[in-house]
């Protein structure tokens, strides 16, 4: 009976959270982010203001709730890939899938509205950058963990290549998404321009993995980087993992997903 009561309370809590989130995001879409207050959200969801805060600390958290699978997507790709596949290669492929899916995704009315509201709010853009830093941190931890496991023990200074590689990968993904967003929301680009951006996207992401190998081959390369390069050399991506959570993949409509951010 006690377990049943706990389950019932957990379901009720999850339902309330969902109703508050949906009410808030509906108001943000209708009025814009800045014009909506927490009191407005509470009224719309028919709950007390404190109930909103019990589930979400800030308005920004409400706006992004369940809309940012890309924050932990790269780290999940590293942790979930099959043995024998490369961590870096899998993340590179994951990012390429996400960025290349962006033009189609931005064509959906609800996602276009999501971006319009985001771009109109300075506080949302600041929060989005915080989410990107979280993405970078989680990816670094995942890389460090998988390399430590593969090397059967911690290696001095292994954290540094994990931080550097995650920083470069996340920054490259962000820049490419911004450019895809600019194309998608501006005048219809020429086929040549679209091909240029797509080619640069894939080329820039691929170059990161090649760069690791080039730097590691230098005589003065740090041991940690040499070891990482050895683990990653010629290791293929896990394409099944890389394609997960991409809009349209396996019936996922991408309403609350897609690549990050500006």
HUSULBEL-V152710 format. One line per field, one symbol per residue. ss: DSSP state (@ for helix, = for strand, . for the rest). phi: phi as a letter, one per 30 degrees, with the letter a starting at -180 (. if undefined). burial: b if it has 24 or more other C-alpha atoms within 12 Angstrom, else e. A space follows every 50 residues. Layout:
ss=???
phi=???
burial=???
This chain:
ss=.@@@@@@@@@@@@@@@@@@@@@@@@@@@@@@......@@@@@@@@...@@ @@@@@...@@@@@@.....@@@@@@@@@@@......@@@@@@@@@@@@@@ @@@@@...@@@@@@@@@@@..@@@@@@@@@@@@@@@@@@@@@@@@@@@@@ .......@@@@@@@@@@@@@@@@@@@@@@@@@@@@.....@@@@@@@@@@ @@@@@@@@@@@@@@@@......@@@@@@@@@@......@@@@......@@ @...........
phi=.dddddddddddddddedddeddddddeddcjdddccddddddddibded ddddcbdbddddddeicbdddceddddddcddejcddddddededdeddd ddedddddeddddededdddbdddddddddddddeddddedddedddddd dhkdceiddddddddddddddddddddeddddddccdedddddddddddd eddddddddddeddddddecddeedddddddcdiddddddddddidejdh iddiecbjddac
burial=eeeeeeeeeeeeeeebbebbbbbbbbbbbeebbbebbbebbbebbebeee ebeebbeebbbbbbbebbbbbbbbbbbbbbbeeebbbbbbbbbbbbbbbb bbbbbbbeeebbbbbbbbbebeebbebbeebbbbbbbbbbbbbbbbbeee eeeebeebbebbbbbbbbbbbbbbbbbbbbbbbbbeeeeeeeeeeebbeb bbebbbebbebbbeebeeeeeeebbbbbbebbbeebbbbebbbbbbbeee eeebbbbbbbbb
